[in-house]
Amino acid sequence: MALSRSFVLGQHYPGNSVVHRSGALVKLVSTIALMVGVFVATKTAQYTPIVLLLVVGIGVSRIPLRFFARGLKPILFLIVLTVMVQIFFTPGTAIWRFWFVRVTREGLGLAGFILCRLVLLTLVSVLLTASTSPIELTDAVSDLLKPLSRIGVPSAEIALVMSIAMRFVPTILEETERIIRAQVSRGARIGEGSLVVRMKSFIPILIPLFVSSFRRADDLAIAMEARGFRVGSPRTRYHARHFQSFDAFIFLGTAAAVSGVILWRLFL
Amino acid sequence: MIRLDKVSYQIETSAGAVQVLRDIDLELSDGSISAIVGPNGSGKSTLARLVSGLLRPTSGSVRLLPGGDIQTVMDVRPGLDVGLVFQNPDNQLVATTVEDDIAFGLENLQLPHAEMVQRVGDALHLLGLEQFRDYPPHRLSGGQKQKVAIAGVLAMKPSFLILDEATSLLDPTNRREVMQTVLRLNGELGIGVVMVTHLLDEVLVASRVGVLANGELAAWDSPRAIFSNPAVVKLGDLVLPLSARASFLMQERWTDFPLCLTPEEFARAACQLS
């Protein structure tokens, strides 16, 4: 299905590399740490340690570069818009001027910095989700939230909800395509006309989609109950966790990269 | 054996109480194949959920008698004693891969890891799904998805398997494949099968067929006895298999023409005429 193929962010790319085999919890914590590192940096050069680690990670993962490039596609518009705003609306020393439009040295620098930030955040996320199966990822989220269960946060249920949401993304995308085809075959014009008209044209898609999704949710709840699921009841795990030697490398590499960013910002 | 004694089920609606099922008496023997038929709204799916332990009857009882032993009567435990497979396979697969979906029920049973691995492997083998172990459900055909749903239920090792219109959304090829699989499992594992269906061709393999009409069990007999009883056929709004309908047409001309349930039976009877 075309719609479901176009979303790479969040998709798993099956493989057997050391990155794939590494613990999901280590990868998740490293991703969060790297994202924090990306936000800590105040200059483009400070991204260097994170970029180096990411290059190694992508290389070792053996996931094709085009997969990462496809991951950037959905946020391309956001990147272009943000970069343009920085280029044309940042005050500073003008290096090019036409009528009322002017490009400043500071604007270009800031645009490059923001571009790197958005690309790095996306690539780090794609590497995590591409190298980790959804079920491992949700188990990792459950582990991460486990301490919060002492104060009543249903960590296992949150992880299960995430897993089910990921399971149903392709199904709901297929359903959306089916509804669009059905409406178009009956003369509906989707995405044509002015902005208001275009927004209105999505109503006949969204209403049946919501109705069928609620029906699905009802059926799924009964099916889960029929297979012994009870909210709050303890469950065992099919996927056993084993510490991999590469986990230590990821942990140390992330610690080094994030420390590098912090030290660079503080002392250089 | 599962025994239903005077089972009634009532739901409360804004318009008042609605009696969905009334005084159902039924015995489902271990290893048998049974079927429940009837028009829409007759209470078939509600009965399936009562038998599986998902619903509690308003009155009466649904009891499991392991090996038919009345000394060890117990309540039915959903999933563990009775597995339920639903109509739409898309709405019952929980996990992102076939393997993980089969393991879902086992995780709920809190089984140790080694036993889960063993049972998942066995279920994949039993249903011929080994090559789809890592597949996400959305990449499977309807029949394959339904097989995964059956595998997930079978991994929990229930004594009974209820198919609630489990083949109604499938094309004829997938339908035949799923039915052949279910019959094979009944033969190999001795698992009791209850088919809730509109498709009367499917109930021919059942030893007993229950006809539900207006929330009551109008008949509980062999397929041949059910199909040859015009009052029950009318009450259950049953569309008989083509061979049975053709037999009745033949009986208008040859009064002693037998009731044939399959094309093979019909061909044999027609040959004897000539």
Interface residues (C-beta under 8 A of the other chain):
Chain A: S4 H12 P14 S133 P134 I135 S163 I164 M166 R167 P170 T171 E174 R215 R216 D219 L220 I222 A223 M224 E225 A226 R227 G228 F229 R230 S233 P234 R235 T236 R237 Y238 H239 A240
Chain B: R49 S52 L54 R77 P78 G79 L80 G83 L84 F86 N88 D90 N91 Q92 L93 V94 A95 T96 T97 E99 D100 A103 F104 G105 L106 E107 N108 L109 Q110 L111 P112 H113 M116 V117 V120 D134 P136 P137 H138 A149 G152 V153 M156
